[in-house]
Amino acid sequence: MTKNLHAHSISAAFALLTVAGLIALGASPARADHRCDDIANQLKSHIDGLKVGITAANTIYLSHPQASELSLGCSGRNFKNELYAKAHGRNPTPAFLDRVGSAAAIIFTVPKDNTLTGATRCIKRMGLLRGDTARMRYRRLDFECTRNKTEASIAISRRADE
């Protein structure tokens, strides 16, 4: 009886320590890596009107008056970083594309002309003949543009192997 009671107390203590460890690990706030935080701070200092929001699941949410949705995705399994921007209307304004080009140039450390050209080409490829989704690769960056009846969005990423 005492051996059985001793075994139960050891297993109960082990279970309690395991639960305490899991709670301690789960209580830490969701944070992106430091490199991603540095990129978000660079974006904030270089682009007027940009605000850095919350961080959740390796995504830093940003806000800007010219974009209805803006986020910076940190390194994942298939990509290094990703910029996602959603315009207010179906046809994005040149000012919106300029902000997306500026942000992508800072994130991916390429010239702004290259990112602006890629974003503009991607948005212009959507249409009656090609449909509402356009995927393209330009200067080692992957562009994916989509639109629906009310809004258009663009996602720019770089593959993990580059």
C-alpha positions as a Markdown table, in Angstrom:
| # | Residue | x | y | z |
|---|---|---|---|---|
| 1 | Met | 0.0 | 0.0 | 0.0 |
| 2 | Thr | 2.8 | 2.4 | 0.9 |
| 3 | Lys | 4.6 | 1.6 | -2.4 |
| 4 | Asn | 1.5 | 2.3 | -4.4 |
| 5 | Leu | 0.9 | 5.6 | -2.5 |
| 6 | His | 4.5 | 6.6 | -3.0 |
| 7 | Ala | 4.3 | 6.0 | -6.8 |
| 8 | His | 1.1 | 8.0 | -7.0 |
| 9 | Ser | 2.6 | 11.0 | -5.2 |
| 10 | Ile | 5.7 | 10.9 | -7.5 |
| 11 | Ser | 3.6 | 10.8 | -10.6 |
| 12 | Ala | 1.3 | 13.6 | -9.3 |
| 13 | Ala | 4.4 | 15.8 | -8.5 |
| 14 | Phe | 5.7 | 15.1 | -12.0 |
| 15 | Ala | 2.4 | 16.0 | -13.6 |
| 16 | Leu | 2.2 | 19.2 | -11.5 |
| 17 | Leu | 5.7 | 20.2 | -12.6 |
| 18 | Thr | 4.9 | 19.5 | -16.2 |
| 19 | Val | 1.7 | 21.6 | -16.1 |
| 20 | Ala | 3.6 | 24.5 | -14.3 |
| 21 | Gly | 6.3 | 24.4 | -17.1 |
| 22 | Leu | 3.7 | 24.5 | -19.8 |
| 23 | Ile | 1.9 | 27.4 | -18.2 |
| 24 | Ala | 5.2 | 29.3 | -17.9 |
| 25 | Leu | 6.1 | 28.7 | -21.5 |
| 26 | Gly | 2.6 | 29.7 | -22.7 |
| 27 | Ala | 2.4 | 32.8 | -20.6 |
| 28 | Ser | 5.1 | 34.6 | -22.6 |
| 29 | Pro | 3.7 | 37.1 | -25.0 |
| 30 | Ala | 3.7 | 36.4 | -28.8 |
| 31 | Arg | 6.7 | 38.2 | -30.3 |
| 32 | Ala | 8.2 | 38.3 | -33.7 |
| 33 | Asp | 12.0 | 37.9 | -33.9 |
| 34 | His | 14.2 | 40.9 | -33.3 |
| 35 | Arg | 15.1 | 41.3 | -36.9 |
| 36 | Cys | 11.4 | 41.6 | -37.8 |
| 37 | Asp | 10.9 | 44.2 | -35.0 |
| 38 | Asp | 13.9 | 46.2 | -36.3 |
| 39 | Ile | 12.4 | 46.2 | -39.8 |
| 40 | Ala | 9.1 | 47.4 | -38.4 |
| 41 | Asn | 10.9 | 50.2 | -36.6 |
| 42 | Gln | 12.8 | 51.1 | -39.8 |
| 43 | Leu | 9.5 | 51.3 | -41.7 |
| 44 | Lys | 8.0 | 53.5 | -39.1 |
| 45 | Ser | 10.9 | 55.9 | -39.2 |
| 46 | His | 11.1 | 56.1 | -43.0 |
| 47 | Ile | 7.4 | 56.2 | -44.0 |
| 48 | Asp | 5.3 | 59.1 | -42.8 |
| 49 | Gly | 2.1 | 58.2 | -41.2 |
| 50 | Leu | 2.9 | 54.6 | -40.6 |
| 51 | Lys | 2.1 | 53.1 | -37.2 |
| 52 | Val | 3.3 | 49.8 | -35.8 |
| 53 | Gly | 0.5 | 47.8 | -34.2 |
| 54 | Ile | 0.3 | 44.5 | -32.3 |
| 55 | Thr | 2.4 | 41.4 | -33.0 |
| 56 | Ala | 0.6 | 38.0 | -33.3 |
| 57 | Ala | 1.8 | 34.7 | -34.7 |
| 58 | Asn | 5.0 | 36.1 | -36.4 |
| 59 | Thr | 3.0 | 38.9 | -38.0 |
| 60 | Ile | 3.3 | 42.6 | -37.2 |
| 61 | Tyr | 0.2 | 44.6 | -38.0 |
| 62 | Leu | 0.8 | 48.1 | -39.4 |
| 63 | Ser | -1.5 | 50.9 | -40.2 |
| 64 | His | -1.3 | 53.7 | -42.7 |
| 65 | Pro | -4.1 | 56.1 | -44.0 |
| 66 | Gln | -3.6 | 55.0 | -47.6 |
| 67 | Ala | -4.1 | 51.3 | -46.8 |
| 68 | Ser | -7.0 | 49.6 | -45.3 |
| 69 | Glu | -4.8 | 46.7 | -44.1 |
| 70 | Leu | -1.1 | 46.4 | -43.8 |
| 71 | Ser | 1.1 | 43.7 | -42.2 |
| 72 | Leu | 4.6 | 42.5 | -42.1 |
| 73 | Gly | 5.0 | 38.7 | -42.0 |
| 74 | Cys | 8.2 | 37.5 | -40.4 |
| 75 | Ser | 10.2 | 34.5 | -41.5 |
| 76 | Gly | 8.2 | 31.4 | -42.1 |
| 77 | Arg | 8.9 | 27.9 | -43.6 |
| 78 | Asn | 8.5 | 29.0 | -47.2 |
| 79 | Phe | 9.5 | 32.7 | -47.2 |
| 80 | Lys | 11.9 | 35.1 | -45.4 |
| 81 | Asn | 9.6 | 38.1 | -45.0 |
| 82 | Glu | 6.3 | 39.1 | -46.5 |
| 83 | Leu | 4.6 | 42.4 | -46.9 |
| 84 | Tyr | 0.8 | 42.4 | -47.3 |
| 85 | Ala | -1.1 | 45.5 | -48.2 |
| 86 | Lys | -4.8 | 46.1 | -49.0 |
| 87 | Ala | -6.0 | 49.2 | -50.9 |
| 88 | His | -9.2 | 51.1 | -50.1 |
| 89 | Gly | -10.6 | 50.6 | -53.6 |
| 90 | Arg | -10.6 | 48.2 | -56.5 |
| 91 | Asn | -8.0 | 50.2 | -58.4 |
| 92 | Pro | -5.1 | 51.2 | -56.1 |
| 93 | Thr | -3.9 | 54.8 | -56.3 |
| 94 | Pro | -0.3 | 55.7 | -57.4 |
| 95 | Ala | 0.3 | 57.0 | -53.9 |
| 96 | Phe | -0.7 | 53.6 | -52.4 |
| 97 | Leu | 1.7 | 51.8 | -54.8 |
| 98 | Asp | 4.4 | 54.3 | -53.9 |
| 99 | Arg | 4.0 | 53.4 | -50.2 |
| 100 | Val | 4.0 | 49.7 | -51.0 |
| 101 | Gly | 7.2 | 50.1 | -53.1 |
| 102 | Ser | 8.9 | 52.1 | -50.3 |
| 103 | Ala | 8.0 | 49.6 | -47.7 |
| 104 | Ala | 9.1 | 46.6 | -49.8 |
| 105 | Ala | 12.4 | 48.3 | -50.6 |
| 106 | Ile | 13.2 | 48.7 | -46.9 |
| 107 | Ile | 12.1 | 45.1 | -46.0 |
| 108 | Phe | 13.9 | 43.3 | -48.8 |
| 109 | Thr | 16.9 | 45.8 | -49.2 |
| 110 | Val | 16.4 | 46.3 | -52.9 |
| 111 | Pro | 16.1 | 49.5 | -54.8 |
| 112 | Lys | 12.7 | 51.2 | -54.6 |
| 113 | Asp | 12.4 | 51.4 | -58.4 |
| 114 | Asn | 12.4 | 47.6 | -58.6 |
| 115 | Thr | 9.8 | 47.1 | -56.0 |
| 116 | Leu | 7.6 | 49.9 | -57.4 |
| 117 | Thr | 7.9 | 48.5 | -60.9 |
| 118 | Gly | 7.0 | 45.0 | -59.7 |
| 119 | Ala | 4.0 | 46.2 | -57.7 |
| 120 | Thr | 2.7 | 48.3 | -60.6 |
| 121 | Arg | 3.1 | 45.5 | -63.1 |
| 122 | Cys | 1.3 | 43.0 | -60.8 |
| 123 | Ile | -1.7 | 45.3 | -60.2 |
| 124 | Lys | -1.9 | 46.1 | -63.9 |
| 125 | Arg | -1.9 | 42.4 | -64.9 |
| 126 | Met | -5.3 | 41.9 | -63.2 |
| 127 | Gly | -8.1 | 42.5 | -65.6 |
| 128 | Leu | -10.8 | 41.1 | -67.8 |
| 129 | Leu | -8.6 | 38.7 | -69.8 |
| 130 | Arg | -6.3 | 37.5 | -67.0 |
| 131 | Gly | -8.7 | 37.4 | -64.1 |
| 132 | Asp | -8.7 | 38.8 | -60.6 |
| 133 | Thr | -5.5 | 37.1 | -59.4 |
| 134 | Ala | -2.0 | 37.7 | -60.7 |
| 135 | Arg | 1.2 | 36.0 | -59.6 |
| 136 | Met | 4.6 | 37.1 | -60.9 |
| 137 | Arg | 8.2 | 37.0 | -60.1 |
| 138 | Tyr | 10.3 | 40.1 | -60.5 |
| 139 | Arg | 13.9 | 40.7 | -59.3 |
| 140 | Arg | 13.9 | 37.7 | -57.0 |
| 141 | Leu | 10.7 | 38.8 | -55.3 |
| 142 | Asp | 7.3 | 37.0 | -55.5 |
| 143 | Phe | 4.3 | 39.3 | -56.1 |
| 144 | Glu | 0.7 | 38.1 | -55.7 |
| 145 | Cys | -2.1 | 40.5 | -56.5 |
| 146 | Thr | -5.8 | 39.8 | -55.9 |
| 147 | Arg | -8.9 | 41.9 | -56.1 |
| 148 | Asn | -12.6 | 41.5 | -55.6 |
| 149 | Lys | -15.6 | 43.9 | -56.3 |
| 150 | Thr | -14.5 | 46.4 | -53.6 |
| 151 | Glu | -10.8 | 46.1 | -52.9 |
| 152 | Ala | -7.4 | 45.1 | -54.2 |
| 153 | Ser | -4.5 | 43.6 | -52.3 |
| 154 | Ile | -0.8 | 42.8 | -52.9 |
| 155 | Ala | 1.5 | 40.4 | -51.2 |
| 156 | Ile | 5.3 | 40.6 | -51.7 |
| 157 | Ser | 7.6 | 37.9 | -50.4 |
| 158 | Arg | 11.0 | 36.4 | -50.9 |
| 159 | Arg | 11.5 | 32.7 | -50.9 |
| 160 | Ala | 13.4 | 31.1 | -48.0 |
| 161 | Asp | 16.1 | 29.7 | -50.2 |
| 162 | Glu | 17.3 | 33.1 | -51.5 |
